[in-house]
Amino acid sequence: MKKSFLILSFALLSLASCSSDDEASVEIPSVGAVLQPSVGGPNQPNQVYLDLSSEESKSVNRTAWDFGFSTGADFRVVINGSLKMAVKKLETTDMSLVQTSDANVAVGGGTTLSSNGFVDNPTGVLAGAGAGIGTAIAEISANDADNKVYLVNLGFGIGTTKPAVGSAAVDGDARGWKKVRILRNGTGYKIQYADLAATTFTEKTITKDADFNFTFFSLTTATTVAVEPQKTKWDLNFTTFTNYLNMGTGDVTYGYADFITTNSKGGTLAYQVLVTEAVTYANFTKASVVEANFTVSATDQRVIGANWRIGGGPTTLPSVRTDRFYVVKDASGNYYKVKFLAMTNQAGERGHAAFEYAILL
């Protein structure tokens, strides 16, 4: 494991394309590293994967992929929640049938109940029978007759509107609709897809690579695409995100900006620590770690989520919560403490997060 990350390392993760005027205003710590993932400003065009042990990051445009095919022993497929994609299982296996769009198959507040099962469960757990539990697309059966056609709302492209200071504008133009059917193909998959009015379809094969959590596929390029790093080579993902939110009448699907997931499938664990007079980021050591507190994160990738920041409102700007920090344990058993420093740049624009972290020895 590299030890160089104990020295400040803006160069690797602040992404050199940002000028000093665009960077978040942060205080440089005496020990540890300050990292500024290249989310891309208030339209938040990028998903950024960070590996704490190597200080490496990977930035991927959110529209680069549509489906992620699990590489484990199961046959599960996820949809791109960063674009507010949604799917509905149809009662047919016939891809030649003309289909029509359904405005109810969408992500948004109020009426889009999580129990509809139109989106993947935000915990990241793949197993489940649908209806908001597990993946929105049912596990791909070895029996082709069980694999139905899905109506697919492709969500939204990247926003281009410059929002008011402190706001995010992540949604661009609607990306349209497709019909999709997924089958097994030996140890891999086949995906069939077409426009809703088409009577023929395109078919592609997808192979598994056990070094990664998923093999990703783009309908736009009709190819598999590189998205996540290898499963043991990233810990945190900065992204927009489709979550569940209780608005008083049960959980609905809701799109979040400035969201952070942990790589629970790759073995990364995390928990939150609230600051007290006795427990601070500065005095927190490896001896302070409580192993039992990692339990939730083994089956929920949202431990950090949106809990690290305050989103702001009509009369308040968004800000970082200063009363907490996080403990992260990577797949190699290394422990880190992580404290968020900023979510905006000096001009107040969102999408310019910064955080400090240090290894616990």
Secondary structure by P-SEA (a helix, b strand, c coil): ccccccccccccccccccccccccbbbbbccbbbbbccccccccccbbbbbccccbbbbbccccccbbbbcccccccccccccbbbbbbcccccccbbbbbbccccccccccccccccccccccccccccccccccccccccccccbbbbbcccccccccccccccccccccccbbbbbbbbbbccccbbbbccccccccbbbbbbbbbcccccccccccccbbbbccccccccccccccccccccccccbbbbbbcbbbbccccccccbbbbbbccccccccccccccccccccccccccccccccccccccccccccccccccbbbbcccbbbbbbbbccccccccccccccbbbbbcc
